[in-house]
Amino acid sequence: MSTLTTEKDLDQLTLTFVAEFDAPPSRVWQIWEDPRQLERWWGPPTLPATFTRHDLSTGSESAYFMTGADGERAHGWWEITSVAAPDTFSYDDGFADEHGGHQEGLGVVHATVTLEAVGSGTRMIIENRFESVEHLEELLAMGMEAGMAQAMTQIDDVLAR
């Protein structure tokens, strides 16, 4: 990963990650599309993800959990809202209970992933849009920014396989 930048915009309620990889967009798309590749990088190294359901098509829902060192699991879900392979897709991301049910009151993050060809590589932009400043600040306090940055450092290894 040649670069990784993070931009918080409280006025726009966004947290955006931008990274560049030495692989074409079609290859970077695969790390999102294939659940086995996705779970090798989605969680930070100390909180790896397991996807129990994943289909990168409009209207589908993914289910996953992240497992801490103590064995405790944090569950989440995605609802895929739009897909234009291999350039972009959007999804809603939220917390789930241990049965995959959506947890109310914890907010939903609306995310858009964009893959752009840059020379022989790819620029990946992940824009996360929050419901309110309080929602954004709550997830920042939970470690979302640092966790995502740590997770993204694992992508080069996944792309190399």
Phi, psi and omega in degrees: 000115183282328179214153171213120177236153178230135179229124174259132177230098183294329179293321180268356181060042182235152170229116187241133175249135177231127179222154176238142183229150179271062178204150180290159180306324180298326178285320179294325177304321183299328181288346174265324187282321184270115184299329180291324175287320181300317183286349175281350179224342189301318178267155173297161184306329181274356183216064185294150182261149171232122178265121179267343176206133178198126177213117184272069175221149183305130179091351180276165178232139176253151176228139180208167171219153177246137185247123178279170181301331180275002180088354179290141183249137172248122185262149178213170178217155170233142166244119183282118186261336176198149180218129171227077185295144353260035186258320186201154169205159179232151178208155170263141186231128180213173178276150180229162172275181185294346178260004179090359179289142180295131176273123180281153174085356181257000177080161178236133175263132177259115186245145174231128177252128179234133177246123181238134175291132177226102186061232178267005183244199185222137168260125178251126179243125176242109178257122178253125180247132186254163183285334183197167175300320180298319178297314178300311181296324178297315181288327174297318179295332178282353177099018183302315184296309181294320181296318179292319178298317178295318180300316184292339177292346180273350187294320181304318179295322179292318180294330182287343182277000000 
